[in-house]
Amino acid sequence: PTIAELVRTTNKDSNNLYAELLLRQLGWRSPQKNTQKDAQADASEAGIQVVTAFLRKQGIPSNSFNLADAAGL
């Protein structure tokens, strides 16, 4: 599936697994990712950094949100 289809399913069905995996994909493809032994946590953290950077570029102050995962829990 395309990214658009994955995001549509994630949002329409509120699919937390899809959300987490999309966040990790952002992290895996990010230059912030390093090669720590816990690759899943590293990819999630790098994904959070990507989303945080995007939100800041949109003018959203970093003290107005708190990202811990992609599921919104």
PAZAPA-4460 file (N, C-alpha, C; in steps of 0.05 Angstrom, whole numbers, plus 32768, in hexadecimal, padded with zeros to 4 digits):
% residues 73
    n_x    n_y    n_z   ca_x   ca_y   ca_z    c_x    c_y    c_z   seq   type   mol
   8011   7FE8   8000   8000   8000   8000   8011   8019   8000     1      P     A
   8006   802E   7FF6   8014   8048   7FF6   8013   8054   8013     2      T     A
   8023   8068   8017   8023   8076   8031   8007   8082   8035     3      I     A
   7FFC   808E   8021   7FE1   809A   8023   7FCC   8085   802C     4      A     A
   7FCE   806D   8021   7FBB   8058   8029   7FC0   8050   8046     5      E     A
   7FD9   804E   804E   7FDF   8046   806A   7FD5   805C   807D     6      L     A
   7FDA   8075   8077   7FD1   808B   8088   7FB3   808B   8089     7      V     A
   7FA5   8087   8073   7F88   8087   8072   7F7D   8071   8085     8      R     A
   7F89   8059   8083   7F80   8043   8095   7F86   804A   80B2     9      T     A
   7F9E   8055   80B7   7FA6   805D   80D2   7F92   8070   80DE    10      T     A
   7F8B   8085   80CF   7F79   8099   80D9   7F5C   8090   80DA    11      N     A
   7F52   8082   80C5   7F36   807A   80C4   7F30   8066   80DA    12      K     A
   7F41   8052   80DD   7F3C   803C   80F0   7F49   8041   810B    13      D     A
   7F57   8057   810E   7F66   805D   8126   7F78   8045   812D    14      S     A
   7F88   803D   8119   7F98   8025   811C   7FB3   802D   8128    15      N     A
   7FB6   8027   8142   7FCE   802E   8151   7FE7   801F   8147    16      N     A
   7FE4   8006   813F   7FFB   7FF7   8134   8005   8005   811B    17      L     A
   7FF4   800C   8109   7FFD   801A   80F1   800B   8034   80F8    18      Y     A
   8000   8043   810C   800C   805C   8114   8028   8058   811E    19      A     A
   802C   8044   812F   8046   803E   813A   805A   8036   8124    20      E     A
   8051   8025   8111   8062   801C   80FC   8069   8033   80E9    21      L     A
   8057   8045   80E4   805D   805C   80D3   8072   806E   80E1    22      L     A
   806F   8072   80FB   8083   8081   810A   809E   8075   8108    23      L     A
   809F   805A   810B   80B9   804C   8109   80C5   804F   80ED    24      R     A
   80B4   804E   80D9   80BE   8051   80BD   80CA   806D   80BA    25      Q     A
   80BD   8081   80C5   80C9   809C   80C4   80E5   809C   80D1    26      L     A
   80E6   808E   80E8   8100   808C   80F6   8115   807D   80E7    27      G     A
   810D   8067   80DA   8121   8057   80CB   812C   8067   80B4    28      W     A
   811B   8078   80A8   8124   8087   8090   8130   80A2   8098    29      R     A
   8132   80A7   80B1   813B   80C1   80BB   815A   80C1   80BF    30      S     A
   8166   80D8   80B9   8183   80DA   80BE   8189   80DA   80DC    31      P     A
   8175   80DF   80EE   817A   80E0   810B   817E   80C4   8116    32      Q     A
   8176   80AF   8107   8178   8094   8111   8195   808C   8114    33      K     A
   819C   8081   812B   81B7   8076   812E   81B6   8058   8132    34      N     A
   81CB   804C   8136   81CC   802E   8136   81CF   8023   8152    35      T     A
   81BD   802A   8164   81BD   801E   817E   81B3   8001   817D    36      Q     A
   81B8   7FF2   8192   81B0   7FD6   8191   8191   7FD2   8192    37      K     A
   8182   7FE5   819D   8165   7FE2   819D   815A   7FF2   8186    38      D     A
   8159   7FE5   816F   8152   7FF2   8155   8135   7FFC   8155    39      A     A
   8122   7FED   8162   8106   7FF6   8162   8103   8010   8172    40      Q     A
   810F   8011   8189   810D   802A   819A   811B   8041   818B    41      A     A
   8132   803B   817F   8140   804F   8170   8130   805A   8159    42      D     A
   8123   8049   814A   8112   8052   8134   80FA   8062   813E    43      A     A
   80EE   805A   8154   80D8   806A   815F   80E1   8085   8168    44      S     A
   80F8   8086   8176   8102   80A0   817F   8109   80B2   8168    45      E     A
   8116   80A7   8153   811D   80B7   813C   8103   80C1   812E    46      A     A
   80EE   80B0   812D   80D5   80B8   8121   80C9   80CF   8131    47      G     A
   80CA   80CE   814B   80C0   80E3   815C   80CF   80FD   8156    48      I     A
   80EA   80FB   8152   80FA   8112   814C   80F1   811F   8131    49      Q     A
   80EB   810E   811E   80E2   8117   8103   80C7   8126   8106    50      V     A
   80B4   811A   8115   809A   8127   8118   809D   8141   8128    51      V     A
   80AE   8141   813D   80B3   8159   814C   80BE   816F   813B    52      T     A
   80D2   8169   812A   80DD   817D   8119   80C8   8188   8105    53      A     A
   80B7   8176   80FB   80A2   817F   80E9   808F   8192   80F7    54      F     A
   8086   818B   810F   8074   819C   811D   8080   81B7   8124    55      L     A
   809A   81B8   812B   80A7   81D1   8130   80A8   81E2   8117    56      R     A
   80AE   81D6   8100   80AE   81E5   80E6   8093   81F1   80E0    57      K     A
   807E   81E4   80EA   8063   81EE   80E6   805C   8205   80F9    58      Q     A
   806F   820B   810B   806B   8221   811E   805D   8218   8138    59      G     A
   805D   81FE   813D   8051   81F4   8155   8066   81F2   816B    60      I     A
   8063   8201   8181   8078   8200   8196   807B   81E4   81A1    61      P     A
   8094   81DC   81A6   809A   81C1   81AF   808F   81BD   81CC    62      S     A
   8089   81D2   81DB   807E   81CE   81F5   8060   81CB   81F5    63      N     A
   8054   81CA   81DD   8037   81C7   81DB   802F   81AB   81D4    64      S     A
   8042   8199   81D1   803C   817D   81CC   8050   816B   81DA    65      F     A
   8049   8151   81DD   805B   813E   81E9   8057   8124   81DA    66      N     A
   806B   811C   81CB   8069   8103   81BB   8078   80ED   81CA    67      L     A
   806A   80D7   81CF   8077   80C0   81DB   8075   80A8   81C8    68      A     A
   8061   80A8   81B7   805D   8093   81A4   804B   809D   818E    69      D     A
   8043   808C   817C   8032   8095   8166   8015   808D   816A    70      A     A
   8010   807E   817F   7FF5   8074   8184   7FE2   8088   8190    71      A     A
   7FED   809D   819C   7FDC   80B1   81A8   7FD1   80A9   81C3    72      G     A
   7FDE   8096   81CF   7FD4   808D   81EA   7FDE   809F   8200    73      L     A
***
